[in-house]
Amino acid sequence: MSGQLVVAQDLPWPPTVDDFFLPGLVGPWITKFTIMIWLAVALLIVFFVNAYRKPTLVPSRKQWAVESLYGLIRDGVARDQMGDTGIKFAPYLTVLFSFIVLTNIFGIVPGLQISPNSHIAFPIVLALISFVLYLAVGVRKHGFFRYLRMSLILPGVPWPMHILLIPIEFLQNFVNRPVTLAVRLFANMFAGHLILLVFTVGGFVMLASDNLFIQASSIFAFLMTVLMTFFELLVAVLQAYVFVVLSANYLSTSLAEQ
Amino acid sequence: MADHHHPRDSDEPSSEGVAGAVVGYLIAGIGAWGLIGWLVERWLGLPKGIGIATGMMIGAAGAIYLIMKRLNA
């Protein structure tokens, strides 16, 4: 029993900000998140470049994997949301999707165990990129004032309604969209991290109790950890997909004709 | 692979987009007009809560109108 108590006492509890600063690294600028982002970028570059260095007509297995990923995003997201004009955004959406999936999956990789997207700063940057992109696309296609008028003014309603509707449209198009894009990803990954932490730490605490029944019950906490890990895999892919679909959807409203 | 994609009109919003837009418009409507109502309430020195409540209701109505018009729902 004392051995099990040691297990619980070895947990670094409560977690502190210092946990993000890995030992032996220089300066306050390099945290665990920094390393994970570098790792994700490096892995993606290696994956894509390696798979597509010598493209052949009959694809190799690696090339097939990359092509089906790209094809999925191009046909299932870009073309589905924006029509054929959207295909030029498929590379951006594919890279965005792969990056978010990979960094989300870091949340359940042993040793990394937290997704950079659990830190609001990273989803904010990703959402800002999509936000600036769809604004820029809209302004380039329609011109600044016409794009503003398209975004804010609903055609074919009596003019007094515009006083009511313009603040709503403004908040929806220029504030809500980027904010919800960032917060949705952040909250999902953060909540997932907390759930895994609660079940794991809870299991150890129960194991360290001196009541045999509570010790035996800890098995359910650990089972839930395993179950939730698979659930987190689902959430990781799903949230990346949602992020990309909504980015494409916002782009499509910038490209719309009327 | 067979070419089974169906290019849609850009007017026709996708279902994911509509679902997000409906909730977004409601939040935006209640938020924007709630804020305006709150400001008016403070500016005119009205009893607490009147302006923000009225604003939120106006905003919700505006948002529903907008959803009906913009998304043809």
Interface residues (C-beta under 8 A of the other chain):
Chain A: D75 R79 D80 Q81 M82 G83 D84 T85 L154 G156 V157 M161 L164 L165 P167 I168 E169 F170 L171 Q172 V175 N176 R177 T180 V242 V245 L246 N249 S252 T253 L255 A256 E257 Q258
Chain B: H5 P7 R8 D9 S10 D11 P13 S14 E16 G17 G20 A21 G24 Y25 I27 A28 G29 G31 A32 W33 I36 I58 G59 G62 A63 Y65 L66 K69 R70
